[in-house]
Amino acid sequence: MLEKEFQFYLKHQDELVKKYEGKCLVIVGEEVVGAYDSEVRAYDEAISRYKKGEFLIQLCSPGEESYTQTYHSRVVV
């Protein structure tokens, strides 16, 4: 679930940091669809355009310590 988006971030981290360092990225598939100053703003914008489970929010910063995965998915019980 959202593995494609996270792998895209890992593969392109260096170039993304050069362009978006310090921003919260919204990634859908293999594309950055938004860059925001806060996770809240990134979430608000993403949820207005995509369903939960269709996007990844990732803080864009160098190094492994920045690896975070924020998943927004629907849970059906």
C-alpha positions as CSV (number, residue, x, y, z in Angstrom):
1,M,0.0,0.0,0.0
2,L,1.6,3.2,-1.2
3,E,4.9,1.3,-1.6
4,K,5.2,2.7,-5.2
5,E,5.0,6.3,-3.9
6,F,7.6,5.7,-1.1
7,Q,10.0,3.9,-3.5
8,F,9.6,6.9,-5.9
9,Y,10.7,9.2,-3.1
10,L,13.6,7.0,-2.1
11,K,14.8,6.7,-5.7
12,H,14.6,10.5,-6.3
13,Q,15.3,11.8,-2.8
14,D,18.5,13.7,-3.8
15,E,16.9,15.6,-6.6
16,L,13.7,16.2,-4.7
17,V,15.7,17.6,-1.7
18,K,17.4,20.1,-4.1
19,K,14.0,21.3,-5.3
20,Y,11.8,20.9,-2.2
21,E,13.9,20.7,0.9
22,G,11.9,21.3,4.1
23,K,8.5,20.9,2.3
24,C,5.9,18.2,2.9
25,L,5.4,16.5,-0.5
26,V,2.2,14.9,-1.6
27,I,3.1,12.0,-3.9
28,V,0.7,10.1,-6.1
29,G,2.0,7.2,-8.1
30,E,5.4,8.4,-9.3
31,E,4.7,12.1,-9.3
32,V,5.0,15.0,-6.8
33,V,1.5,16.6,-7.0
34,G,2.1,19.2,-4.3
35,A,4.7,20.7,-2.0
36,Y,3.6,22.5,1.2
37,D,5.0,24.2,4.3
38,S,3.2,21.9,6.7
39,E,1.8,18.4,6.9
40,V,-1.6,19.8,7.8
41,R,-1.7,21.9,4.7
42,A,-0.5,19.0,2.6
43,Y,-3.2,16.7,4.0
44,D,-6.0,19.3,3.5
45,E,-5.0,19.9,-0.1
46,A,-4.5,16.2,-0.9
47,I,-7.8,15.0,0.7
48,S,-9.6,17.7,-1.4
49,R,-8.4,16.0,-4.6
50,Y,-7.7,12.4,-3.8
51,K,-9.3,9.6,-1.8
52,K,-7.6,8.3,1.4
53,G,-5.1,5.6,0.4
54,E,-4.2,7.3,-2.9
55,F,-1.5,9.6,-1.7
56,L,1.6,9.7,0.4
57,I,2.8,12.7,2.5
58,Q,6.5,12.8,2.9
59,L,8.8,15.4,4.6
60,C,11.5,16.2,2.0
61,S,14.8,16.3,3.7
62,P,18.2,14.6,3.3
63,G,19.2,11.4,5.0
64,E,17.4,8.3,6.2
65,E,16.2,9.9,9.4
66,S,13.7,11.8,7.3
67,Y,12.0,8.7,6.1
68,T,8.4,8.9,7.3
69,Q,5.4,7.3,5.8
70,T,2.0,8.9,6.4
71,Y,-0.7,6.6,5.1
72,H,-4.3,7.7,4.7
73,S,-6.5,4.7,4.0
74,R,-10.0,3.5,4.5
75,V,-10.3,0.6,6.8
76,V,-13.2,-1.8,6.2
77,V,-14.1,-4.0,9.0
